[in-house]
């Protein structure tokens, strides 16, 4: 039987009557206007009334429910709210960080919004229906049988196990209010262009951008390009951020940008991924973003900071955010602390163990994909939500690579999808097919290696080992499932495990760097349910490796021209 684990922050929240996640939820577009609606809501499902702690999904311990509702049957969130005195300017906006999967928003029994997509933020203007006291209702439908909707690692509860995890439904990110003037900045767009940055706003209002240490710049047709003579460049070793403010006739927002460049250059006979004009080895980890007490949502925002710092302490400089889109707080911490992100899209479509895992693992890794996953609705929904992901996250300088398809899950016509993504963002690397079933259009040659030695040959594109390792060690008292073990190589004690990880890097990864390897992603940051191949235990209370063991390896992986 599974054991309920908790993080330290989760234990504190369970014993405190405090509002969870009371931090400004949109760090790159801040106003002096914010009301957090997290906390206790009413939830009605199957005719029963519960109290639920938002923003935690019903399946999580921290929600107060720990249960999954029937697939496809609607359930309802309700709460009342009043606006603080002096809060309202002209318009009042209601924001949802994410609701899984399909929801309808009602305020004072008026339907205001229908939203589809469980990983993306959306906003509702509620001004015209406001009263002195207001009833907010959210109708949710979540159905994992509908494979057109991106779902990542979620499965039906009865199928949970191995690399498939407890499902998530409903509200799982912050719900909040802000007030804005009638003419306001709806969105900021930040693009890194070599050693300059382009800032634009929607709608195209007149105004001024004032950047820390750089001066003030006029918005022309809603945009400006800032090109410092001697820019302070962003990198994991020096994650410098420029704070800036945008002021228009009626609105003001605070934000930040970084200046950093990404390109591919040939160095010493090999194509290399370059950061700020120099070849850079991306020493990374798979990061799936699951928590024992909150599932998709950590107990507190500082949990992200602690995970990132724990991995930086071991010498890692990159996280591959694996088929999940996080709250913006995660990317903000990566921007601020200096952690590169390789960001996956979230898969939809059917999964076949034989086609997508078993045969590729033994070597069948070439398969045309134009006719895979031909369902029109599934394809359209993947492309729509890919665009939502890019538009929501592309301002974050820490994101340096997009991954489209992982191990063929939901993969279709990847060359054409590459072209669509390149139109959305032409400033970052793109990994079209992480693992196998490679086609022509991709910026990197992306491979997964488990169960055999890492022996890869660099070709005409930068070579990326986008998954490997996954060694399992189960620290007693910190294991979700004591009876089942999922990993790629099992070790009985801490010393044996640490020695095996170190040997893997020293004997197989370090030599590969000299032979053209540009990035490597070890599996993974933390244990997750049955998977015990993390560097951290699932409850984040045990780190299985030490900086004394890992920092010398990170130095061997770095290189210069």
N, C-alpha and C positions, 0 to 999 in steps of 0.2 A: 504493500500500500504506500502511496506517496506520503511524504512527510511535509507538513507546512513549515516552510522556512520564512524568516523575516530579516530584513536589513535593519541596521541600527536606527535609521530614519523612520522605517516602518513601525518599529516598536515604540518610538517616541510619539508618532502620530496616533497610534491606537490608544495611548494613555493620556492624550492631551485633547482638550476641547479647543483646537485652533483651526483657523481656516487654511486648508491645504493649498499649496501652490499660489501663494499671494505674492507673486513677482510680476512685474510688467511683462506681458507675454509676447511683445513684438519689439525686440531690442533695436532693430534697425529702422524703426519708425515710431518714435516716442513723442507723445503729447502730454501736457499737464492735465490730463483728463482720463480717469480710470476708476471704474467700479468693478470689483471682482465678485462674480456670482457663484464661485465654488462654495462647497459646503454641503449641508444636508438638504436634499430634495426629496420629494415624494416620487415613488416609482410604482406604477401599476402594470402588472403582467399576469395574464391568465386569470383575471378576476381577483387577484390578491394585491394588497397594498404593502409596500415596503418603504423603509427609509434607506436612502443610498447616499454615500459620500461622493460627490462630484469633485474632481474629474476622474474617478477610478471606475473602470468597467465593472458590470455586475459580477463577472466571473472571478474577480479578484478579492482577496481577503480585505484589502483596505476599503473596498466599497461598502462593507458591512453585509453583503449578500452571499458571496462565494457560490453563485449558481448561474447556470446557463439556461436561457429560455428556449422554447421550441423554435426551430428554424421557420422563418417566414411569417411568424405570428407577430403582430405589432405589439409594442409595449410603449408606455407613456411616462415621460418625466414631467413633473409640475413643481413650480415654486412661485411665490409672490415676491415682489420687490417694489421698493420706493426709490425714487431718485433723491440723492442728498440735496439739501438746500443750496441753491446757486449753481448746481451742476450743469443744467441744460443751457446751451448757447442757442444755436438755431436747430441743429439736427442731432438726434441721438442714434448711435449705431450699436447694434448687438453683434458681438463677435463669438464665433465658435472655432476653437483650435482644430477639432476633428470630432466627427460623429460617425461611427461605423454601423451600417453601410449607407442606408437610405433614410432620410429624415424629412419631416415637415415641421415648420416652426409656426406657432400660433402665439399671438400676444392679445390678451383680452378677447379671446375666442375668434380673432380674425386671422385667417391664414395668410402668411406673409412670404413664405419661402419653401421651395422644394429643392433639396440638395441630394446629389448622388455621388458617393465616393468617400470611403472611410478614412482617408489619410490626409485630407486637405482642409485648410481653413476656409471659412466663408463668413460673409457679413450681411446683416439685414438692417435696413433703415426702418426703425420702429416709431419714428416721431409722430406720425399721424394717428396712431391708435393709443397713445399714452394717456393714462389717467393718474390720479393721485396714488392709488395702489394698483399694481399691475400683475396679472396672471400670465406667466410664461409657461407654455406647454411645448414639449418636443415629442413628436410621434416617430418611433424608430422601427424599421424593419431590417433585420440582419439574416441573411440566408446563404450559408456556405455551399448550398447545393447549386446556387446560381454562379457558375464558373465564369460568367462575363465580368464579374466584379473582382478587382485585384484583392488578393487575400494573403499573400506571403506564406508564412509558415503555419498559419492557422488550419486546424482540421476539426471535424466534428468530435465532440468529447469522447465518443466510443472508439475513435481511431487514433487518439493521442498516443504518442510514444516515439522513441527514437529521435529523428530529426524533425518531427512534427509536434506542434505544441498546442496547449490549451487555447481555445478560441477567445476572441475579444468581441464585444458588441457595445453599441451605444456610445455615450459621451466618454471620451478618454483624454481630452485636453481641456484647458481652461475655457470657461464661459465668462465673458466680460462686456462691459459697456464703456463707451466713450462718447463725448459730445464734441461736435465740430461746427464751424460756421457754415453758412449756406454755400459759400464757394470755398471748397477745401481741397487739399492735396489727397487724392485717392490712392496713389501708389508712387513709390520711388523705384527707379531702375538704375542700377549701378553696374557698369561694365569695365573690367580691366582690359585695357588696350595697350599691351606692352608696358611701357613705363609711364603711362598716363591713365587717367580714369575718366569715364564719361558718366555724368549724372543727368538724368532726365526725370520729369514728373508727369503724371497724368492726373487731370487734364493739363494741357500745355499753358500753364499760367505764367505770368510775368513775376519775377522775384529775384532774390539774391541768395547765393550759396556762400556761406562763410566757413572756411575750413581752417582747422587748428594749425597755426604756424605758417599758413600759406596765403591768407588774405581773403578778400571778398570777390565774388565773380557774379556777373549778371547772367540770369537765365535768358537765353534767346530762343524763342519758339519752344520754351519749356525745357531747355537743355543747356549744358555747358561741358566743355572738356578741360580738365585740369592736368597740366603737364609740368610738374616741378622740375627745376634745373638739376637738383640733386636729391631725388626722392629717397625717403627712408623706406626700404623695401621690406615687405612682409615675408617671413619664413618661419618654420617651426622653431628655429633657434632664436629668432628675434621677431616675435609676432606684433609688429608695430601697427597700430590702428590710428588713422586720422579721424578725429571727431569733427562733425560739421553740422551746421544748422541751415535749414531752408526756410526763408521767410517770404511770404507772398502778401498781398494787400490785406488779407483777413486771417491767414493761417501761419502756423509755425510748427515745424517738426525738427527733432534732433535725430541724428544718425551717425554712421561712421563708414569709412571705406578703408581699404588697404591698397597698396600698389605692389603688384607682383606679376611676373610674366611667366607664361608657359609656352614651350615650344619643343619641337623634336629636331635634334641635330645629330649628325654623324660625328662620333668622337672615337678616335683610335680604331676605326674600322667597324664600329657598331652604332646602330641608331640608338640614341639615348633620349630619355625624358629629361627635359631641362627645366629648372626653376630659376628664375631671375638670370637667365642667360648661361647657366652652368649646369652640367649634368648632376643629377641628384638621385640618390637611391631612396625609393619610397619603402621604408621598413615598416610593414603594416600588420594589422590584425583584423580578422573578421569580427564585426560588432553587430549583433542581432537585436540588441535593445529590449531584452526581456528581464523582468524582475520578479522574484518569488512572491512578493506581497501585492504588487500593483500590476503585474503582467506587462502591458504596453507602457505603463506610466510609473516611473519611480516615485517613491514616497515623497520626495522633495526635490526641487530643482538642483540642489547642490550635489545630488547623486551623480549627475553628469560630470560635474567638475572633478569629483573624486575618482571616477573611472578614468577620465582623461589623464589626470595627474599620475595615477598609479601606472598607467602604460608609458607615459613620458619618463617616469622614474626608471623604467626598465630599458629605456633607449629607443622606444618606438616613436615614429613620427607621423604615422598615418593609420586611420581607421577606415576599413571598408564597411560602410553602413549597409547592411545586408537586407535587401528586399523589405525595407521599412522606411517610412518617412517620419522623422522625429519632430517634436515641438521645436520651435525656433530657438529656444533656450539652449538646446544641445549644440546647434551650429554656432551660436553666439559664443559659447564656451570654447569651441574649437578655434574660432577666429581669435579670441582673446588670449587663449593659453598657448596657441601654436600647435595645432594638430590638423594635418591635412586630412580631408575626407574624400574618399572615392565613393560616390553615392549611387546606389542601385535604384532602378525602377522596381515597382512592386508588380510581381507576376500575376496574371490571371490565366484562364484556360485550364485544360486538364493536365494531370501529371501521370506519366507512365513509368513505373520503376524499371521495366525492361528497356524501353526506348531511351529514357532520359538519364538513367543512372547505371544500370547493370552493364549493358553493351558498351557504352562509352568508357566505363572504367576498365574493361578488358581490352580496349583499343579501337572499337568501332566509333570513330569520332568525326566521320565525314558523312553528312546527310543533307541533301538539298532541303531548304526550308520554305520555299515559295508556296508550297501547297500544304504546309503544316498549319494546324489550327485555323481552318478556313471559315469558321463561323463569323459572319459579318459583324454581328453585334459585339462579339468578344474582341475582334480586332479594333473596331472603332472605339470601344471603351478603353482599351489599353492605350491607344494613341491620345485620346482625350485626357486621360489621367497622367500620362507622361508629360503632356504640355502643362498641366496643372502643377506637377512636381517641379519642373524646370522654372516656371514663372514664380513659384513660391520661394524657391531656394537660391536662385542664381545670383542674388546680391551678396552671398556669403563668400568671402575670398578663400576660406579654408577648403571649399569644394573645388577640387582640381580635375576630377574625372567623373564622367557619367557612365554607368553600366546599364545597358539596355536589357539584355536577356542573360539569365543565369542558368547554366547547365540545361539549356533548351526548354526550360519551363515556360510554356506559353509562346515559344519562339515562332515567329512567322516573318518571312520576307525581310530578313534583317538588313539587307543592303538598302532597301527602300526606307526602312525605319531609321537607319543611320542618317539618310539624307533629310528626313523630317526633323530629327533631333538637331542636326547641324544647322538647319534654318532657325531653330529656336535659340541656339547658343553656339556661336562659332569661336568661342574663346577658351574652351576646355578640351581636354582629351576625351575621347569616346571609346569605350570598350563595348563593342556590339554584342559579342558572344563570349561571355565569361565561362571558360571551361572547355567547351567543345562545340561541334557543329559550326565551325568557322566558315564564313563566306568571304567575299572580296573586300567589302567596305568596313573598315575599322581602323582606328589609329594605332592599336596595339595588337600584338599576338598574345592572346590571353589563355593560359593553361591551368588546369587543376591536376594535381598529382597526389594521390593517396595510395597506400598499400604497395608502393614500389619506390625505388630510388629516384631522386630528382636528376634526370639526365635530359636536358633540353638543349636544342641548338638554335641559336639566334639567327633570324633571317633578315628580311628587308624592313620589318617593322619592330619597334621596341618590344622586347620580350618581357612579359609580365606573368609571374607565377601568382595567379589571383586566388588560389587556395592551396594549402598544403598542411601537413602536420596533423593536428587534431589528436594528439596523444592524451590518453585518459588516465587521470589519477583522482581517487575519491577520498578527500580528507574526512575522517570520521567525525560525525556530528554535524556535517555541513552538506549533506547529500539529500536530494529530493527523493530519489528512488534507490533504496538500499539493495533491491533485488535485481534490477536491470541496469546494465552499463552500456552506454553507446559512445564509441570513440574509435579512433584509428590507431590501435596499439594501446595495450593496457599495462599499467605499472602499479605495483603493490605499495610502494612507499615513496615519500617525498624525494629522497636522495636519488633513487633510481629514475624517477620521472625527470627531475632536473638535469641529470646527466644525459638522459636520452634526448631532451630538447636541445641542450647545448651541442651535443654531438651532431644532431641533424643540421644545425646551422653551420657549424665549423667544417663538417665534412662534405656537405652537399650544397648549401646556399652560398657560402662565402666564395668557393671556387667558381660558382656559376656567375657571380657578379663580374668577375674578370673575363668571362666568356660571353658577356652581353646582356645578362639579366638586369632589368631596370627597376623592378619592384617585386616584393614578395609579401604575401598575406597569409600569416599563420592563423590557423583555426584553433582558438578564438579568444575573445576577451574574457568571457565568463562561462561557467557551466549554465545550462538551461534545462531544467527538468531532467529527463533521462540522460541528456548529453552531459558528460562529465569531462569534456576535453577543453575546458576553459583554463586560463591562467588564474583567474579569480574563481572562488567558489560561488555558487549561485546566490548565496546571501551576502556576498562581498566581504566576508569576515576573514577569509584566508587568501593570501596571495601565494601561489605554489612555486613561484620563482623569485629570485633575489636580484637586486641591481648588481651585486658583486659578480653574479654569474652572467648577466645579460649585457651590461654596459660594454665590456670588452668586445662582445660580438657586434654590437651596433657600430663600434669604431672600425671594425674590420669591414663592415658593409658599406661604409661611406667611402667616397672616392673623389678625386679631383682630376682635372685634365692633365 
